[in-house]
Amino acid sequence: MEPHVRCDQLTSNLDMRHDSDPKLVECFRFVTNALKAKEFYRRDVQYIVRNGKALIINELTGRVEPKRRWSDGIHQAVEAKEGLKIQADSVIVAQITYQSLFKLYPKLSGMTGTAKTEQEKEFLKMFKMPVIEVPTNLPNIRVDLPIQAFATLRGKWQYVREEVESMFQLGRPVLVGTTRYIFLAT
């Protein structure tokens, strides 16, 4: 559940959005956004602070998105929480989904490593385009190991650390993928 939805549920009995005094409505919005920023938006989880700016972390990729801002005053509330210079709220004058944008073009092409899955049906339905698989240049020599389960997070990360150290000692490059933006000690 999005943090702001939970906050809206918590403050629903205090709803003043329909009050006749615009200043009171605006004040309520500021207070609500401040509560959302304080209680639900976590530094180094949903955003990081870099060079005096609050930068959003994409929850799906874990990447920082420097050109993206939360709307409806949330980003300003996070900036205030962190003691940063508060930037003006951006105004969306138009928006379009990727699917609708792509439909504006008579020809499409693209390349991805994940289209030959369940998304294949979506491509066919949405764009009336088949997915064509391009075979690998060389045979796949990857070895899939069995899934491992750990009783504790500490045990899991201990194993990861030992595995990374072992591969490093062998001179192999190591890429550690995470679902969160984390800082790794060197």
N, C-alpha and C positions, 0 to 999 in steps of 0.2 A: 504494500500500500504506500502511495506517495506520502511523504511527510506532511505536506500541506492539507491533504484530505483528512488525515488523522487529527490535525489541529482544528480543522473546520468542524469535525465531529465534537471535539472537546469544548469548542466555544459556541456551539449552535444555540444554546439558550441565551447567549449574550448578543445575538445577532442584531446589529444596528444598521444594517445596510439599507433598510427601508425607512430609517429615521428622516425627518424633514430637515434637520440641520446638517448641511454638507460638511461643516467643520468637524462635527461629532462623528460623522461617517468616516471622514478621512483619518481622524484620530484613531478610531476603532481599527481601521485597516493597518495603520502604522503599528499599533500595539499587537495586533494579531500577527503581523509579519515578523515583528521582533521576537515574539514567542516561538514562532516557527523556526526562525534562524537559530535561536538559543537552544531549543529542545530537540530539533530534528535534523538540522544540517550540521554535519560533523566535518571538521577540518581533517584533511588527509583521508577522508572516506568519500564524501560527496564533492569536496573541493580542496584545493591547496592554495596557499598564499605564496605568490612569487612576484618579486619586483613591485611590491605595493598593490597588487591586484589579486582578487579572489577569482581563481580559475576553476571551472567546472571539470570534474573527472567523469568521463563517460562510464556509466555503470556496466555496460556490456563489454567494452574493450579495455577499460582501465586506463585509457589515454586521456591526457589533458587536452581540453578543447578551448584554446585561448580566445577564439572569436565568438563563443557562445555565452549567453547570459540568461539567467532565469528571468521570467516576466512577472508582472503584477507587483513589483516592489520587493520581491523576495531577495533578489541580488543586492539591492541597496541595504536591506536589513542585514544580510551576511557581511557586507562591507562595513556597516556600522558596528556590528558585533566584533569584528576583527580590528577596529580602529583605523580602517583604511579610508582614503578619499572616496566619497560617495559619488558615483557616476550617475548621469541622467538615465532614467528608465527608457529603454528602447521602445519604439512604437512599430508594431507590425502593420504595414500598409497592405500587404498581400502575402498569401502563402499558397503552396500547392504541394500535393504529395508527389513522391518520385514517380509513381505509376502514372499519374495524370500528366506530369511533365513529359515523360517518355512517349506518351501517346500523341504528343504534339509533333513528333518527328516521323517522317515516312519510312525511315530506315534506322535500324538499331543494330548494334553489335556490342559485345562485351566479353570479358573473360573473368572467370572466377574458379576457385578450386572447390566450391561447394554447391554448384547449381545442379549437379547430377545426383540429387537426393530428392527429398519430398518437395523441394522448391521447383522441381522440373514441371510439376502439374500447374503451379502458379504461373510460371513463364508462359506455358501453353494457353492457359485460361486468360491471363491478363493481357498478354502481348501477341497472342496467336503466333508464337514463335517456338520452334522446337529447341531443345538443348542438344548440342552436338558435343560428344566426348572426343577430346583429342588424346590419343594414347601417349604414354610417356616415351621419351627417347630411349631410355635404358630400362631394363627390368627393375621392378621395385625390390630392393633387398632389405627393406625394413623388417624387423622382427618385433611382433607384438607380444609383449610380456603379459602374464596374468595380472588381473586387478589385485591390488593390495589394500587391505583395510587395517586401520589402526585404532586401538582402544582409546587413545587420547590424542589431542592436538599436539601436545609436547612430543609424543612418540613419533607422530607423523613428520613434524618439522626436524626432529633429530635425524630421522632416516633421510630426509631430503638433504640436510646439511652434509651427512656422511657420503651420500651418493654424489653430490656436487664436488666435494673434496676429492673423492676417488677419481672421478672423471677428469678433474683438473690435474691431478698427479699424472694421469696418463697423457696429458697434453690435448685432451679433447675439448672442443668448445662446448659451453653449457648455456642453455637458455632456460630460464625458470619462468613459466607462465603463471600468473596469478589472476584472481578475479577482482582484486582490489589494488589500488595504487599504494605501493608500500615503499619504504625507504630501506635499502639494503646497506648494511655496514660493510665497509671494505677493510 
